[in-house]
Amino acid sequence: MFMLLSMVLIPIFRPKNAETVWSIAGVVYALFIVANSILVCFVTNVWPYFWYSMLLSFAYLVVAGLVVMAYLKLAGTQGSNESGMVFVVIMYHPVALLVMIFLRWAYSKLA
């Protein structure tokens, strides 16, 4: 769903440079992280969901990289094409999920 959102938003915003294209994809990826962090509170099997989420996160990064690079070539967008660093936020994905899993566990022990 988030990959489709990225593919729809990039042409809608018609970015003028490569940095903006990468930023749009990065913001959608951050929304993916937030959604996964919230949804982990409602699943019954936490650890399979955690690993599945990590797999989807990696797949999103690979596909987003390919889609953004293809868009930049097709649209002839100017820029250094080095703004993929916005995806450094990937290191926060497992941390966010683990914090939410801990909070869920703590709540279950206190309640």
N, C-alpha and C positions, 0 to 999 in steps of 0.2 A: 504494500500500500504506500509506504513512504518513498519507494523508488519511483512509483508512478507519479506521486506528488512532485518529486524532483523533476521528472521529465515534463510535467505539465507547467510547473512554475517557471522554469528557465526560459522557455519561449514567450510566456506571457509577459514577463518583466523586460524582455529584450535588452539584456545587459550590454553595455557598450565596451566593456573590457573583461579580460579573463579573470581578474580578481573578483569581480562581482559575480560571475558565474560560479566560481568555486565557493564564494561566501553563501550563495543561495543553497547550494548542495550541502554545505556545512551546517547551515541553520536547520535544514530539514533533517539532517542526521542527528542534530542535538534534540529535535523533537522526537525522533525515534528513541533516543536514550531515555527521555523523560517518560514517554509512553510505556516503555519496557519496565522502567523502575516503578511505575504505578501498577501495572498489570501483574507484577510478581507478587503483589499482596493478595491476589485473588485466585492464584493457581493452587492446586492440591499437591502436586509434585514439584517442589521448588528446584531441586538440582537438575532434573532434566530440562526444565524451562530455562534455567541459567545457561546451560551449555548450548541449548538450541538458540537462545538469544545471542550468545557469542558468535555462533556460526552464522546467523542471519546478519549480525553486525559486520562481520568480515566480508560476507557476500555483498552487502550493500556498498561497502567501501570499494570493492573491486568493480562492481557494476557502475557505481557512480563515477568512478575514475574514468572508465571507458566511455560512458555516455557524455560526460563533460568534455573529454578530449575530442570526441567525435563532433559534438556541437561546436566547439571552438574552431575546428577545421572547416566544418560546413558553413558556419556563419562568417568565417573570416574575421573573428573577433581579435582585436589587438590586445597584447599584454605579454607578460613574461611567462605565463603558464606555470609559474612556480608557487601559486597560492594554494596548492593542495595541502599546505601545512595546517589549514583550518581543521583538517581531520585528525590533528594531534589530540583532539578531544576524545578519541577512542579510548585513551587510557582511563577516562572517567567512567566509562560504561560498566566495567566489572566492579569498580568501586561503588558506584551508585546502586547497582543491583545487590551487592553484598551488604551495604548499609541498610537497604530496605528489607533484606532477608533477616538481618539481625534485629531490626525494629519489629518485624513481624513475630519473630521468635520471642523477643522480650515482652511484647504485648500478650502473647499467648501464655507466658509464664505468670504474668501479673494479673491477668483476668481470670 
